[in-house]
């Protein structure tokens, strides 16, 4: 178990690595709460990847993320020994051994080339495209190395440290917007047999600015290509320009269906890095509100998905529950959607006095709404015809494409961060992880419905044992001191001044911290250089691999099935595009 | 690892469910049930005087905006206000804390010397660009002088971009903000009694044994100037510059 608070577990297969690769592989020590890391060279990367994926002692079958970093502005003490400007970190997870691993590769500036790992993990496809787009690292042998988050008229690689963030690049040429598929169709011969259909980016059924180009033969999709980036605002570059506290409002805009979870995950990352203790009350409230956010997220997913299938009524039932949860969130933090409730070290305010009763009432109401949706849909013949067997992805494919969260669990893998690496209060409550074997749209619907019921269970247990005490840590190097101190005491004012003007001084190092978001594993990779701002902050958005696999999942189905599939995958553009 | 997993699988349909007609009727009963429960309550809204109160009590989630408005908590983060001292001058001392804490760079301050020398420094320009503002409340948290609060006013719409930039005249707290039909206070640094000590309440710090510090304590307690400061309100002095 990678209990996130325990000491960094040793790589159990290290002797094997040593034997097979000799000096080319080196374990790299990191902070105690970080995941284990091994470093290698670009030449051995491909062999190492194959070994890690296939060796029964390693079995890292899930590629979580590819993190690129420009180390040119790092302080001298943190520079890697190889002296290369760029670095890549492959974050891996083993579903068999429940273990995380980071593989770190240095990339020289003069010739920024690394062999592609698309053959080993198909999930690497989009992650590598993103790394090329934003950091300018070339992946040799990549089948489709084009810009992903920025448009084709963009000049430069924005996450490089020498890129000026205030530059603007307008996309004025129509041709630059064409996807590869759309451009290819024009020259191919069977143009009279099939036609190209543009789905999105502002289509009512995409629920966000997602775009997909289908090539259809009648109603059947024969080829598809999905594209993202229409909502891209480079959260990661913005984070580098702000202090650690100032990033919190930005995290709300990642997955805007469950903003609390993002803020909690971010605050957790910084807290782990700082090694500060969060008061138990803050942890419990965070878990409660995160579970409510998960319910909201699933309600939006199920409700809107059923609207796309023609069942409008459920949408109102789902949104009624969501509205009530928003009111609770507003009473806690002051805004319905853009909560900014988490602070590093706790939460901004204590919860209202009637919080526990309010939560219980809400749980009853949500249960009622769930029963209504359940009664209308779960045995409904139309719903079965539309959702069973469509949008199918097998267990092996789901793992290979980097699925996490409800979509992975609907394909039969019971991986849930709340269970497998418990954080906050999740190890003290009793709940089940729903798993379905179907792998189709209906399985994903069932898993989400069951997860909402489990969330209610968690909330009820947590409300019962809601601890008292402070809501925020009293470490005034991190947390703003209480106002009595600021107004009346010199020391309080000094701490206040230091935190506001200089930001929180996070010790240098690298960490990967992960929580269970609404759509799967929400990870933050942070590299700190000891200043008040993040040196590099990479989000692992759970939607990203889901949407990357979407183009494979819809081929062979109808256009209307593609709409249903997009709905059950629950792609949130704010998180996908960052 | 196996015990914690609950397997959900698609339910098989019985023959009755497959012929569908009965299920259609059951579904209609369910949705019509909602309709007949909600329709009378919604119509109540049209009843004058008591109608709106009844609707609020019965808990209809739909709100007839703008006739009916949602009640927000007193933590709601809406339009900002600048608080005033008892003598009508702004509490703000132009320390740039809120401008620094702002993640959206929407606050612009220019400091100047206060006409009343006892106050030393005040903002000559204090502008908030509400089109940039993300309403996170960090400025309220950052203020060391209790000078900026938020209201529950969320109806912020403008005809021009320029009019969305609020200066000192628009931001200064007005009686209409706290009137009975006004938005009322929202997010603020404290609830209830202000923790800020008044003149005469300051305690000297731990080294009070030294007589020199006793003098210092006396000096601190003299700091807030007497409220009978001459009338030329600095709000007026600031106006032409704003």
Interface residues (C-beta under 8 A of the other chain):
Chain A: X242 X245 X246 X247 X248 X249 X250 X313 X320 X323 X324 X330 X331 X332 X333 X334 X335 X338 X340 X348 X349 X352 X372 X375 X376 X378 X379 X380 X381 X384 X388 X414 X419 X432 X433 X434 X435 X436 X437 X438 X442 X443 X446 X447 X449 X450 X480 X482 X483 X484 X486 X487 X488 X489 X490 X493 X496 X497 X500 X501
Chain B: X1 X4 X5 X6 X7 X8 X9 X10 X11 X13 X17 X18 X20 X23 X26 X27 X30 X31 X34 X61 X72 X73 X75 X76 X77 X97 X100 X101 X102 X103 X104 X134 X135 X136 X137 X138 X141 X142 X144 X145 X146 X150 X186 X187 X189 X190 X194 X195 X196 X197 X202 X205
